Amino acid sequence: MVPSAGAPAAVEPQSQLPPAVTSTHNCKRNLFSFPRRPALRVTSEFDSESAVFFHKISCKLLDSLAKFKFSFNHSGKGDISEPQISFVSKHLSLHYDLEDHNALVKTSLDVGPRLQLTAAHDVKAQQGEVTMLANFAHPGYSLQLSTPVPSVGLPKATLRFPLGEVSLQQKEEEEVKSLLSVSGILKGQFLNGVCSAQYKDEEVKLRYCYKDDEMSFLPILSLPSNAPSFAFKRRFGPSDKLSYWYNCDSNYWSAVYKRTYGKDFKFKAGYDSEVRLGWASLWVGDEGGKAKTAPMQMKVQFMLQFHGVVVSSLHIPHTSAKGIDHLTV
């Protein structure tokens, strides 16, 4: 029977259990519930040139506070090589090689609000490195001290500031027992671009970078060899871009042309005169996409090298906790 318009609405019966009993019932249900199985990510890749498969299995533990990884390679004959186990967290990471029976331990610790201490140790080689990073109160300024363990001299000091950085390191040579090596980078605004000077191993590289919405230009000069080179990028539209690099000293050059068709199609072609190799590749799917942000999408790359081999790869990302997260064939 349909109730009339003036009839009062029916009231659903409420639970007869008092609040205390209901709360106790929920506590018992949560107490005996089993923890959820961590999500697994499986990655498999195939190299057609060496005929080797690369596999990696990873999962997050303790509510994503740590990550466990297991990786290994195997050939078409079934031979397994380079098996490794890794445990990575915010302050501690452990990498163990099952073949060499060697472990690499890394740790990081915040000593204070502006002081950080990191250390790395190779168990088999009995060598490591200790680094201390101090951030100054003024933003952009920091001082880093690093020394190998066991120590063989003064620690390497690096001072970073907004316009670049300067490093001071002690080196051992045959003619002179020890000397101090200086390296650094300076940069600043110049003519609507960024000009930088890098000094390392008695060589200076001068760079100037100009970039706008349609063009990028980067000339480079090395001293004292006086070897100039430059890079040039030109965007013809939202979907077309050409990149060109030329070394004036060796006359070697390379060029890459890229064209995109929406988000899921990308074509690239290029040539390198130094190795006399031309290539072309076609991407189907988001080239830079990840399985976490793009579930159930496929990424395919076909690559052709002139005077080389044809390489094809297939990527199938999946974010299911029970399925495969990334597969390459």
BAPA-77114 format. One line per 10 residues: their letters; for each residue x, y, z of C-alpha. Coordinates in nm, 2 decimals, m for minus. Layout:
BEGIN
a> X Y Z  ...
END
This chain:
BEGIN
mvpsagapaa> 0.00 0.00 0.00  0.14 0.34 m0.10  0.13 0.59 0.19  m0.06 0.92 0.14  0.11 1.25 0.10  0.01 1.36 0.44  0.13 1.05 0.62  0.44 1.08 0.83  0.76 0.93 0.70  0.86 0.59 0.83
vepqsqlppa> 1.13 0.59 1.09  1.41 0.32 1.04  1.47 0.11 1.35  1.79 0.20 1.52  2.04 m0.04 1.67  1.94 m0.18 2.01  2.30 m0.19 2.13  2.41 0.09 2.36  2.71 0.30 2.26  2.94 0.13 2.49
vtsthnckrn> 2.86 m0.22 2.35  2.89 m0.09 1.99  3.23 0.06 2.07  3.35 m0.26 2.23  3.23 m0.46 1.92  3.43 m0.24 1.68  3.74 m0.26 1.90  3.72 m0.64 1.89  3.68 m0.64 1.51  3.98 m0.41 1.47
lfsfprrpal> 4.19 m0.61 1.72  4.15 m0.94 1.53  4.17 m0.79 1.18  4.48 m0.89 0.97  4.71 m0.62 0.83  4.66 m0.54 0.46  4.92 m0.69 0.23  5.16 m0.43 0.09  5.13 m0.34 m0.27  5.39 m0.50 m0.50
rvtsefdses> 5.56 m0.35 m0.81  5.71 m0.58 m1.06  5.93 m0.45 m1.34  6.07 m0.66 m1.63  6.28 m0.53 m1.91  6.44 m0.70 m2.21  6.75 m0.59 m2.39  6.74 m0.73 m2.75  7.11 m0.66 m2.81  7.24 m0.87 m2.52
avffhkisck> 6.93 m1.10 m2.49  6.91 m1.04 m2.11  6.60 m0.98 m1.90  6.62 m0.74 m1.61  6.37 m0.80 m1.32  6.29 m0.59 m1.01  6.04 m0.65 m0.74  5.97 m0.38 m0.48  5.71 m0.31 m0.21  5.66 m0.05 0.06
lldslakfkf> 5.66 m0.15 0.42  5.54 0.01 0.75  5.29 0.25 0.59  5.54 0.36 0.33  5.82 0.43 0.58  6.05 0.19 0.41  6.09 0.01 0.08  6.21 m0.34 0.00  6.37 m0.42 m0.34  6.49 m0.74 m0.50
sfnhsgkgdi> 6.65 m0.73 m0.85  6.82 m0.98 m1.07  6.91 m1.05 m1.43  6.87 m1.37 m1.64  6.97 m1.47 m1.99  6.77 m1.67 m2.24  6.95 m1.98 m2.11  6.81 m1.92 m1.77  7.13 m1.81 m1.60  7.06 m1.57 m1.31
sepqisfvsk> 7.32 m1.30 m1.24  7.36 m0.99 m1.02  7.10 m1.07 m0.76  7.06 m0.78 m0.51  6.85 m0.70 m0.21  6.78 m0.35 m0.09  6.62 m0.19 0.21  6.56 0.18 0.19  6.42 0.42 0.44  6.46 0.79 0.52
hlslhydled> 6.76 0.76 0.75  6.90 0.42 0.66  6.96 0.22 0.34  7.11 m0.12 0.29  7.22 m0.28 m0.04  7.34 m0.64 m0.04  7.49 m0.82 m0.33  7.41 m1.20 m0.31  7.69 m1.30 m0.55  7.98 m1.09 m0.40
hnalvktsld> 7.85 m1.12 m0.04  7.90 m0.75 0.00  7.69 m0.48 0.16  7.67 m0.11 0.11  7.53 0.08 0.40  7.42 0.45 0.39  7.28 0.65 0.67  7.16 1.01 0.72  7.10 1.20 1.04  6.98 1.55 1.12
vgprlqltaa> 7.20 1.66 1.40  7.03 2.00 1.43  6.79 2.23 1.24  7.07 2.33 1.00  7.32 2.05 1.04  7.30 1.71 0.85  7.54 1.42 0.88  7.56 1.14 0.61  7.78 0.83 0.60  7.84 0.55 0.35
hdvkaqqgev> 8.04 0.23 0.41  8.14 m0.05 0.18  8.17 m0.36 0.40  8.39 m0.57 0.17  8.63 m0.29 0.07  8.64 m0.15 0.42  8.60 0.20 0.28  8.35 0.47 0.32  8.28 0.84 0.33  8.14 1.08 0.59
tmlanfahpg> 7.98 1.41 0.49  7.86 1.70 0.70  7.64 1.97 0.56  7.58 2.30 0.74  7.31 2.54 0.61  7.36 2.90 0.71  7.09 3.12 0.84  7.09 3.32 0.52  6.92 3.12 0.25  7.13 2.99 m0.04
yslqlstpvp> 7.45 2.96 0.17  7.59 2.63 0.29  7.92 2.46 0.38  7.99 2.09 0.31  8.28 1.89 0.45  8.34 1.54 0.32  8.62 1.29 0.39  8.69 0.93 0.30  8.72 0.66 0.56  8.99 0.58 0.65
svglpkatlr> 9.11 0.94 0.61  9.41 1.01 0.40  9.43 1.39 0.43  9.22 1.70 0.48  8.85 1.69 0.41  8.71 1.84 0.10  8.53 2.17 0.17  8.26 2.31 m0.06  8.11 2.65 0.00  7.78 2.72 m0.19
fplgevslqq> 7.63 3.06 m0.24  7.36 3.20 m0.46  7.61 3.29 m0.74  7.78 2.95 m0.75  8.02 2.74 m0.54  8.39 2.70 m0.45  8.55 2.37 m0.36  8.89 2.31 m0.19  9.04 1.96 m0.20  9.38 1.80 m0.11
keeeevksll> 9.52 1.58 m0.39  9.81 1.34 m0.38  10.05 1.34 m0.68  10.38 1.17 m0.76  10.59 1.48 m0.81  10.44 1.67 m0.51  10.33 1.48 m0.21  10.02 1.68 m0.16  9.86 2.00 m0.30  9.54 2.19 m0.27
svsgilkgqf> 9.30 2.17 m0.57  9.05 2.45 m0.62  8.74 2.42 m0.83  8.43 2.64 m0.85  8.14 2.78 m1.04  8.02 3.14 m1.08  7.71 3.25 m1.25  7.50 3.56 m1.30  7.25 3.74 m1.52  7.39 3.90 m1.84
lngvcsaqyk> 7.21 4.03 m2.15  6.87 3.86 m2.08  7.05 3.53 m2.01  7.27 3.35 m1.76  7.65 3.36 m1.79  7.85 3.10 m1.59  8.22 3.02 m1.55  8.34 2.67 m1.43  8.69 2.60 m1.32  8.81 2.24 m1.27
deevklrycy> 9.14 2.06 m1.33  9.31 2.37 m1.46  9.04 2.42 m1.72  8.78 2.70 m1.75  8.45 2.66 m1.93  8.26 2.98 m2.01  7.89 2.93 m2.08  7.61 3.17 m2.18  7.25 3.05 m2.19  6.97 3.25 m2.35
kddemsflpi> 6.62 3.10 m2.35  6.27 3.23 m2.44  5.94 3.07 m2.54  6.07 2.99 m2.90  6.45 2.96 m2.89  6.74 2.85 m2.67  7.10 2.94 m2.75  7.40 2.80 m2.55  7.76 2.89 m2.66  8.05 2.73 m2.47
lslpsnapsf> 8.42 2.82 m2.47  8.69 2.60 m2.31  9.01 2.76 m2.19  9.31 2.74 m2.24  9.23 2.50 m2.54  9.01 2.77 m2.70  8.76 2.50 m2.81  8.43 2.66 m2.89  8.09 2.48 m2.93  7.73 2.58 m2.92
afkrrfgpsd> 7.38 2.43 m2.88  7.07 2.57 m3.04  6.70 2.48 m2.99  6.42 2.62 m3.19  6.05 2.56 m3.12  5.84 2.60 m3.44  5.51 2.55 m3.27  5.35 2.37 m2.97  5.43 2.03 m3.13  5.76 2.08 m3.32
klsywyncds> 6.11 2.13 m3.18  6.46 2.11 m3.33  6.78 2.07 m3.13  7.12 2.12 m3.28  7.47 2.09 m3.13  7.80 2.18 m3.30  8.17 2.15 m3.19  8.37 2.41 m3.38  8.70 2.25 m3.28  8.62 1.89 m3.40
nywsavykrt> 8.35 1.98 m3.66  8.12 1.71 m3.50  7.75 1.79 m3.48  7.43 1.63 m3.38  7.06 1.72 m3.44  6.73 1.59 m3.30  6.38 1.67 m3.43  6.08 1.60 m3.21  5.71 1.62 m3.29  5.42 1.54 m3.06
ygkdfkfkag> 5.07 1.44 m3.15  4.87 1.52 m2.84  4.99 1.35 m2.52  5.01 0.99 m2.64  5.21 1.01 m2.96  5.56 1.14 m3.00  5.81 1.10 m3.29  6.18 1.17 m3.27  6.46 1.15 m3.53  6.82 1.25 m3.50
ydsevrlgwa> 7.18 1.21 m3.63  7.52 1.21 m3.47  7.82 1.28 m3.70  8.08 1.16 m3.45  7.96 0.80 m3.46  7.78 0.84 m3.79  7.46 0.71 m3.65  7.11 0.81 m3.74  6.80 0.70 m3.55  6.43 0.74 m3.53
slwvgdeggk> 6.19 0.65 m3.25  5.81 0.65 m3.21  5.65 0.67 m2.86  5.29 0.55 m2.81  5.17 0.66 m2.46  5.31 0.92 m2.22  5.69 0.90 m2.24  5.74 1.05 m1.89  5.43 0.90 m1.73  5.45 0.68 m1.43
aktapmqmkv> 5.23 0.39 m1.32  5.12 0.58 m1.01  4.98 0.87 m1.20  4.87 0.69 m1.52  4.73 0.35 m1.42  4.62 0.10 m1.69  4.80 0.28 m1.97  5.04 0.13 m2.22  5.37 0.28 m2.34  5.54 0.15 m2.65
qfmlqfhgvv> 5.87 0.26 m2.81  5.99 0.15 m3.15  6.35 0.26 m3.24  6.54 0.22 m3.56  6.91 0.29 m3.59  7.07 0.33 m3.93  7.36 0.08 m3.97  7.24 m0.07 m3.64  6.97 m0.29 m3.51  6.59 m0.26 m3.47
vsslhiphts> 6.49 m0.23 m3.10  6.13 m0.24 m2.98  6.01 m0.23 m2.62  5.67 m0.25 m2.46  5.57 m0.09 m2.12  5.25 m0.18 m1.95  5.20 0.01 m1.62  4.95 m0.12 m1.37  4.89 0.01 m1.01  4.69 m0.28 m0.88
akgidhltv> 4.82 m0.42 m0.55  4.79 m0.77 m0.69  4.91 m0.71 m1.04  5.22 m0.61 m1.24  5.31 m0.24 m1.22  5.55 m0.21 m1.51  5.64 m0.46 m1.78  5.89 m0.43 m2.07  5.92 m0.69 m2.34
END
